[in-house]
């Protein structure tokens, strides 16, 4: 999934008001950001395989360190420990740890059976929602806009930027999602570093989310 991860990050704000929105959004997408870095370094690998699933031609060949269940739990625990040191709040640390782990859960629902439980030689799981266009679109949009509604409901605007920044954020990332699904398909021989480039756009979640937060205040 893509924008569904962002929806989970948005929905977490009422549960962790001490954490900036950018931190929550980046936590929900942390495993993908890590995957991009590992692809560029040659540790993990994916390829373009037209028709692999209905929703995406990307076949994930090897990504146990970013998307294996065991390592996802490890990264979640480490993220929670770091969050506790920064925010000195057990609740905030728990929310951030669960956000990191939520990425694996949503991917387990959407991916073909390619998520390793441990490492490459271990059994691989995935419920295959990506083989249903209607199911995938429904899940993506319901989770994203549901999370956005929870964020907006739990905060109020400080100025006009607090109104149009969330709208712009939604338009940009929903647009990227739709372009990725229905735009030109990447060539089958695209090198790993080029496949990883779009993933690094997720790094923008940190400053953009914090930018939104500066113009809205939490009401809880």
C-alpha contacts under 8 A as a table, 3 or more apart, distances in Angstrom:
res1	aa1	res2	aa2	distance
1	X	4	X	5.97
1	X	5	X	6.71
1	X	106	X	6.56
1	X	107	X	6.07
1	X	110	X	6.32
1	X	136	X	7.96
1	X	140	X	6.78
2	X	5	X	5.65
2	X	6	X	7.18
2	X	140	X	7.19
2	X	177	X	6.92
3	X	6	X	5.01
3	X	7	X	6.33
3	X	140	X	5.92
3	X	141	X	7.38
3	X	143	X	7.92
3	X	144	X	5.73
3	X	173	X	6.92
3	X	174	X	6.86
3	X	177	X	6.98
4	X	7	X	4.91
4	X	8	X	6.44
4	X	106	X	7.97
4	X	139	X	7.15
4	X	140	X	4.67
4	X	141	X	6.89
4	X	142	X	7.81
4	X	143	X	5.11
4	X	144	X	4.82
5	X	8	X	5.24
5	X	9	X	6.48
5	X	25	X	7.84
5	X	28	X	5.68
5	X	29	X	6.42
5	X	102	X	7.85
5	X	103	X	6.41
5	X	106	X	7.54
5	X	144	X	7.41
6	X	9	X	4.99
6	X	10	X	6.18
6	X	25	X	5.79
6	X	28	X	6.62
6	X	29	X	7.44
6	X	144	X	6.24
6	X	147	X	7.78
7	X	10	X	5.08
7	X	11	X	6.09
7	X	143	X	5.34
7	X	144	X	3.71
7	X	145	X	6.53
7	X	146	X	6.73
7	X	147	X	4.26
7	X	148	X	6.13
8	X	11	X	5.08
8	X	12	X	6.31
8	X	25	X	7.93
8	X	28	X	6.93
8	X	99	X	7.34
8	X	102	X	7.95
8	X	143	X	6.93
8	X	144	X	7.11
8	X	147	X	5.82
9	X	12	X	5.27
9	X	13	X	7.21
9	X	21	X	7.61
9	X	24	X	5.07
9	X	25	X	4.56
9	X	26	X	7.84
9	X	27	X	7.42
9	X	28	X	5.58
9	X	99	X	6.83
9	X	147	X	7.35
10	X	13	X	5.86
10	X	21	X	7.07
10	X	24	X	7.19
10	X	25	X	6.72
10	X	147	X	5.06
10	X	148	X	5.68
10	X	150	X	7.28
10	X	151	X	5.53
11	X	14	X	6.91
11	X	15	X	8.00
11	X	146	X	7.57
11	X	147	X	4.20
11	X	148	X	6.64
11	X	149	X	7.96
11	X	150	X	5.48
11	X	151	X	5.66
12	X	15	X	5.24
12	X	16	X	6.23
12	X	24	X	7.00
12	X	95	X	7.15
12	X	99	X	7.99
12	X	147	X	7.94
12	X	151	X	7.82
13	X	16	X	5.13
13	X	17	X	5.37
13	X	19	X	7.46
13	X	21	X	6.61
13	X	24	X	7.34
13	X	151	X	6.23
13	X	154	X	7.92
14	X	17	X	5.62
14	X	150	X	7.80
14	X	151	X	7.03
14	X	154	X	6.18
14	X	218	X	7.69
14	X	220	X	6.97
15	X	91	X	7.86
15	X	92	X	7.50
15	X	95	X	7.11
16	X	19	X	5.70
16	X	91	X	6.95
16	X	92	X	4.97
16	X	95	X	6.57
17	X	20	X	7.34
17	X	92	X	7.88
17	X	218	X	6.76
18	X	87	X	7.07
18	X	92	X	6.99
19	X	23	X	6.44
19	X	24	X	6.84
19	X	87	X	7.39
19	X	92	X	6.87
20	X	23	X	5.41
20	X	24	X	6.67
20	X	209	X	7.37
20	X	210	X	5.75
20	X	213	X	6.63
21	X	24	X	5.07
21	X	25	X	6.18
21	X	206	X	7.63
21	X	209	X	4.91
21	X	210	X	5.47
21	X	212	X	7.62
21	X	213	X	6.02
22	X	25	X	5.17
22	X	26	X	6.01
22	X	205	X	5.67
22	X	206	X	3.84
22	X	207	X	6.01
22	X	208	X	6.46
22	X	209	X	3.81
22	X	210	X	4.70
22	X	211	X	7.99
23	X	26	X	5.18
23	X	27	X	5.99
23	X	206	X	5.79
23	X	209	X	7.59
23	X	210	X	7.72
24	X	27	X	5.10
24	X	28	X	6.36
24	X	96	X	6.60
24	X	99	X	7.30
25	X	28	X	5.22
25	X	29	X	6.52
25	X	205	X	6.13
25	X	206	X	6.86
25	X	209	X	7.00
26	X	29	X	5.10
26	X	30	X	5.60
26	X	202	X	7.33
26	X	203	X	7.13
26	X	205	X	5.84
26	X	206	X	5.78
27	X	30	X	4.86
27	X	96	X	6.33
27	X	97	X	7.94
27	X	99	X	5.80
27	X	100	X	5.20
28	X	31	X	7.78
28	X	99	X	4.85
28	X	100	X	5.08
28	X	101	X	7.82
28	X	102	X	6.79
28	X	103	X	5.87
29	X	32	X	5.54
29	X	33	X	6.45
29	X	100	X	7.08
29	X	103	X	6.58
29	X	202	X	7.25
30	X	33	X	5.12
30	X	34	X	6.16
30	X	100	X	6.26
30	X	103	X	7.97
31	X	34	X	5.08
31	X	35	X	6.07
31	X	66	X	5.35
31	X	67	X	6.54
31	X	72	X	7.44
31	X	100	X	7.02
31	X	103	X	6.93
31	X	104	X	7.90
32	X	35	X	4.83
32	X	36	X	6.24
32	X	66	X	7.18
32	X	199	X	6.79
33	X	36	X	5.21
33	X	37	X	6.53
33	X	199	X	6.17
33	X	200	X	6.38
33	X	202	X	6.72
33	X	203	X	7.25
34	X	37	X	5.19
34	X	38	X	6.24
34	X	66	X	6.01
35	X	38	X	5.08
35	X	39	X	6.06
35	X	44	X	7.02
35	X	63	X	7.02
35	X	65	X	7.88
35	X	66	X	5.32
35	X	67	X	7.67
36	X	39	X	5.12
36	X	40	X	6.36
36	X	196	X	4.88
36	X	197	X	7.37
36	X	199	X	5.77
36	X	200	X	6.76
37	X	40	X	5.31
37	X	41	X	6.36
37	X	196	X	7.57
38	X	41	X	5.02
38	X	42	X	6.12
38	X	43	X	5.11
38	X	44	X	5.39
39	X	42	X	5.03
39	X	43	X	5.83
39	X	44	X	4.71
39	X	45	X	5.60
39	X	46	X	7.85
39	X	192	X	6.10
39	X	193	X	6.64
39	X	196	X	6.45
40	X	43	X	7.74
40	X	192	X	6.32
40	X	193	X	4.86
40	X	196	X	6.67
41	X	44	X	7.81
42	X	45	X	6.97
42	X	192	X	7.82
43	X	63	X	7.93
44	X	61	X	7.76
44	X	62	X	5.29
44	X	63	X	4.90
44	X	64	X	7.68
44	X	65	X	7.84
45	X	60	X	6.55
45	X	61	X	5.47
45	X	62	X	5.12
45	X	63	X	6.44
45	X	192	X	6.90
46	X	58	X	6.70
46	X	59	X	5.57
46	X	60	X	4.33
46	X	61	X	4.96
46	X	62	X	6.71
46	X	192	X	7.16
47	X	58	X	5.71
47	X	59	X	5.35
47	X	60	X	6.61
47	X	61	X	7.09
47	X	188	X	7.05
47	X	189	X	7.86
47	X	190	X	7.66
47	X	192	X	7.60
47	X	195	X	7.98
48	X	57	X	5.47
48	X	58	X	4.71
48	X	59	X	6.11
48	X	186	X	6.93
48	X	187	X	6.94
48	X	188	X	4.86
48	X	189	X	7.38
48	X	190	X	7.47
49	X	52	X	5.54
49	X	57	X	4.97
49	X	58	X	5.76
49	X	59	X	5.90
49	X	188	X	6.53
50	X	53	X	7.96
50	X	56	X	7.91
50	X	57	X	4.62
50	X	58	X	7.56
50	X	188	X	7.72
51	X	54	X	6.30
51	X	56	X	7.52
51	X	57	X	5.62
52	X	56	X	6.98
52	X	57	X	5.22
52	X	58	X	6.92
52	X	59	X	6.56
53	X	56	X	5.52
53	X	57	X	6.12
53	X	112	X	7.50
53	X	130	X	5.98
53	X	131	X	5.24
54	X	57	X	7.65
54	X	130	X	6.01
54	X	131	X	4.72
54	X	132	X	6.53
54	X	133	X	6.51
55	X	130	X	5.24
55	X	131	X	6.45
55	X	132	X	7.44
55	X	133	X	6.18
55	X	136	X	7.78
55	X	181	X	6.54
56	X	130	X	7.26
56	X	181	X	6.82
60	X	63	X	6.94
60	X	114	X	6.72
61	X	114	X	7.77
62	X	120	X	6.60
63	X	66	X	5.75
63	X	67	X	5.73
63	X	68	X	6.88
63	X	115	X	7.89
63	X	120	X	7.73
64	X	67	X	5.29
64	X	68	X	4.27
64	X	69	X	7.98
64	X	71	X	7.21
64	X	115	X	7.47
64	X	116	X	6.07
64	X	118	X	6.90
64	X	119	X	4.96
64	X	120	X	6.03
65	X	68	X	5.95
65	X	71	X	5.70
65	X	72	X	7.69
65	X	119	X	7.43
66	X	71	X	6.60
66	X	72	X	6.49
67	X	71	X	6.99
67	X	72	X	6.02
67	X	104	X	6.52
67	X	115	X	6.31
67	X	116	X	7.29
68	X	71	X	5.42
68	X	72	X	5.93
68	X	115	X	5.76
68	X	116	X	4.70
68	X	117	X	5.37
68	X	118	X	5.62
68	X	119	X	6.33
69	X	72	X	5.01
69	X	73	X	6.27
69	X	104	X	6.99
69	X	115	X	7.36
69	X	116	X	6.44
69	X	117	X	4.76
69	X	118	X	6.15
70	X	73	X	5.30
70	X	74	X	6.42
70	X	117	X	6.11
70	X	118	X	5.23
71	X	74	X	4.76
71	X	75	X	6.10
71	X	118	X	7.28
72	X	75	X	5.15
72	X	76	X	6.08
72	X	100	X	7.48
72	X	101	X	6.09
72	X	104	X	6.83
73	X	76	X	4.96
73	X	77	X	6.21
73	X	101	X	6.33
74	X	77	X	5.25
74	X	78	X	6.26
75	X	78	X	5.06
75	X	79	X	5.98
75	X	100	X	7.29
76	X	79	X	5.09
76	X	80	X	6.13
76	X	96	X	7.72
76	X	97	X	4.47
76	X	98	X	6.67
76	X	99	X	7.83
76	X	100	X	5.26
76	X	101	X	5.66
77	X	80	X	5.06
77	X	81	X	6.21
77	X	97	X	5.90
78	X	81	X	5.08
78	X	82	X	6.19
78	X	97	X	7.72
79	X	82	X	5.12
79	X	83	X	6.03
79	X	93	X	7.63
79	X	96	X	6.72
79	X	97	X	5.58
79	X	100	X	7.52
80	X	83	X	4.99
80	X	84	X	6.15
80	X	93	X	4.48
80	X	94	X	5.87
80	X	95	X	7.80
80	X	96	X	5.82
80	X	97	X	4.48
81	X	84	X	5.15
81	X	85	X	6.45
81	X	93	X	6.66
82	X	85	X	5.20
82	X	86	X	6.32
82	X	93	X	7.68
83	X	86	X	5.08
83	X	87	X	5.83
83	X	88	X	7.49
83	X	89	X	7.92
83	X	92	X	7.02
83	X	93	X	4.86
83	X	96	X	6.99
84	X	87	X	5.35
84	X	88	X	4.79
84	X	89	X	5.60
84	X	90	X	6.10
84	X	92	X	7.15
84	X	93	X	4.93
85	X	88	X	5.53
87	X	92	X	7.14
87	X	93	X	7.62
89	X	92	X	5.27
89	X	93	X	6.17
90	X	93	X	5.06
90	X	94	X	6.11
91	X	94	X	5.11
91	X	95	X	6.22
92	X	95	X	5.14
92	X	96	X	6.23
93	X	96	X	5.27
93	X	97	X	6.16
94	X	97	X	5.10
94	X	98	X	6.13
95	X	98	X	5.12
95	X	99	X	6.09
96	X	99	X	4.96
96	X	100	X	6.40
97	X	100	X	5.33
97	X	101	X	6.45
98	X	101	X	4.96
98	X	102	X	5.83
99	X	102	X	4.94
99	X	103	X	6.81
100	X	103	X	5.75
100	X	104	X	7.70
101	X	104	X	5.51
101	X	105	X	6.72
102	X	105	X	4.98
102	X	106	X	6.23
103	X	106	X	5.38
103	X	107	X	6.15
104	X	107	X	5.01
104	X	108	X	5.95
105	X	108	X	5.03
105	X	109	X	6.47
106	X	109	X	5.13
106	X	110	X	6.34
107	X	110	X	5.02
107	X	111	X	5.50
107	X	126	X	7.43
108	X	111	X	5.66
108	X	113	X	7.97
108	X	115	X	6.95
108	X	125	X	6.77
108	X	126	X	4.57
108	X	127	X	6.10
108	X	128	X	7.88
109	X	126	X	5.99
109	X	127	X	4.91
109	X	128	X	6.42
109	X	129	X	6.02
110	X	126	X	6.76
110	X	127	X	6.12
110	X	128	X	5.09
110	X	129	X	4.22
110	X	130	X	5.16
110	X	136	X	7.36
111	X	114	X	6.90
111	X	115	X	7.63
111	X	126	X	5.07
111	X	127	X	6.31
111	X	128	X	4.85
111	X	129	X	6.46
111	X	130	X	6.07
112	X	115	X	8.00
112	X	125	X	7.36
112	X	126	X	4.93
112	X	127	X	6.23
112	X	128	X	4.33
112	X	129	X	7.61
112	X	130	X	7.17
113	X	124	X	5.44
113	X	125	X	4.14
113	X	126	X	3.89
113	X	127	X	6.66
113	X	128	X	6.86
114	X	124	X	5.04
114	X	125	X	5.73
114	X	126	X	6.30
115	X	124	X	4.88
115	X	125	X	5.13
115	X	126	X	6.30
116	X	119	X	5.69
116	X	120	X	6.19
116	X	121	X	7.88
116	X	122	X	5.87
116	X	123	X	5.77
116	X	124	X	4.21
116	X	125	X	6.44
117	X	122	X	6.05
117	X	123	X	6.02
117	X	124	X	6.05
117	X	125	X	7.32
118	X	121	X	7.83
118	X	122	X	5.59
118	X	123	X	7.73
119	X	122	X	5.51
128	X	131	X	5.76
128	X	132	X	7.98
129	X	132	X	5.57
129	X	135	X	6.57
129	X	136	X	6.01
130	X	133	X	6.64
130	X	135	X	7.84
130	X	136	X	5.91
132	X	135	X	5.19
132	X	136	X	5.99
133	X	136	X	5.22
133	X	137	X	6.10
134	X	137	X	5.32
134	X	138	X	6.01
135	X	138	X	5.18
135	X	139	X	6.15
136	X	139	X	5.20
136	X	140	X	6.04
137	X	140	X	5.14
137	X	141	X	6.05
138	X	141	X	5.49
138	X	142	X	5.85
139	X	142	X	5.28
139	X	143	X	5.97
140	X	143	X	5.58
140	X	144	X	6.04
141	X	144	X	5.11
141	X	145	X	5.84
141	X	146	X	7.95
142	X	145	X	5.52
142	X	146	X	5.64
143	X	146	X	5.05
143	X	147	X	5.96
144	X	147	X	5.24
144	X	148	X	6.17
145	X	148	X	4.85
145	X	149	X	6.00
146	X	149	X	5.14
146	X	150	X	6.34
147	X	150	X	5.12
147	X	151	X	6.23
148	X	151	X	5.09
148	X	152	X	6.14
149	X	152	X	5.17
149	X	153	X	5.92
150	X	153	X	5.08
150	X	154	X	6.14
151	X	154	X	5.32
151	X	155	X	6.33
152	X	155	X	5.28
152	X	156	X	6.86
153	X	156	X	7.41
154	X	218	X	6.07
154	X	219	X	5.66
154	X	220	X	6.61
155	X	216	X	6.02
155	X	217	X	5.22
155	X	218	X	4.36
155	X	219	X	5.27
155	X	220	X	7.94
156	X	162	X	7.82
156	X	216	X	5.35
156	X	217	X	5.49
156	X	218	X	6.68
156	X	219	X	6.91
157	X	160	X	7.24
157	X	161	X	7.88
157	X	162	X	4.79
157	X	163	X	6.46
157	X	215	X	6.15
157	X	216	X	4.42
157	X	217	X	6.53
158	X	161	X	7.88
158	X	162	X	6.12
158	X	215	X	5.24
158	X	216	X	5.25
158	X	217	X	6.83
159	X	162	X	5.48
159	X	163	X	7.33
159	X	215	X	6.28
159	X	216	X	7.75
160	X	163	X	5.26
160	X	164	X	6.62
161	X	164	X	5.26
161	X	165	X	5.53
161	X	212	X	7.72
161	X	215	X	6.13
162	X	165	X	5.81
162	X	166	X	7.03
162	X	212	X	6.32
162	X	213	X	7.87
162	X	214	X	8.00
162	X	215	X	4.56
162	X	216	X	5.37
163	X	166	X	6.33
163	X	167	X	6.96
164	X	167	X	4.99
164	X	168	X	6.02
165	X	168	X	5.07
165	X	169	X	6.03
165	X	212	X	5.95
166	X	169	X	4.93
166	X	170	X	6.13
166	X	212	X	6.59
167	X	170	X	5.16
167	X	171	X	6.24
168	X	171	X	5.09
168	X	172	X	6.09
169	X	172	X	5.33
169	X	173	X	6.26
169	X	208	X	7.97
170	X	173	X	5.50
170	X	174	X	5.81
171	X	174	X	5.36
171	X	175	X	5.76
172	X	175	X	5.05
172	X	176	X	6.17
173	X	176	X	4.93
173	X	177	X	6.10
174	X	177	X	5.00
174	X	178	X	6.21
175	X	178	X	5.17
175	X	179	X	6.01
176	X	179	X	5.06
176	X	180	X	5.98
177	X	180	X	5.16
177	X	181	X	6.33
178	X	181	X	5.04
178	X	182	X	5.90
178	X	183	X	7.47
179	X	182	X	5.24
179	X	183	X	4.61
180	X	183	X	5.66
180	X	184	X	7.94
186	X	190	X	6.87
187	X	190	X	5.52
190	X	194	X	6.53
190	X	195	X	6.70
191	X	194	X	5.56
191	X	195	X	6.47
192	X	195	X	5.07
192	X	196	X	6.17
193	X	196	X	5.04
193	X	197	X	6.29
194	X	197	X	5.19
194	X	198	X	7.87
195	X	198	X	6.88
195	X	199	X	7.97
196	X	199	X	5.36
196	X	200	X	6.98
197	X	200	X	5.50
197	X	201	X	7.41
198	X	201	X	5.48
198	X	202	X	7.80
199	X	202	X	5.77
200	X	203	X	5.53
200	X	204	X	7.90
201	X	204	X	5.67
201	X	205	X	7.82
202	X	205	X	5.44
203	X	206	X	6.12
204	X	207	X	5.78
204	X	208	X	5.99
205	X	208	X	5.21
205	X	209	X	5.60
206	X	209	X	5.45
206	X	210	X	6.26
207	X	210	X	5.13
207	X	211	X	6.00
208	X	211	X	4.92
208	X	212	X	6.34
209	X	212	X	5.17
209	X	213	X	6.26
210	X	213	X	4.90
210	X	214	X	6.22
211	X	214	X	5.33
211	X	215	X	6.98
212	X	215	X	5.52
212	X	216	X	6.63
213	X	216	X	5.12
213	X	217	X	6.89
214	X	217	X	7.41
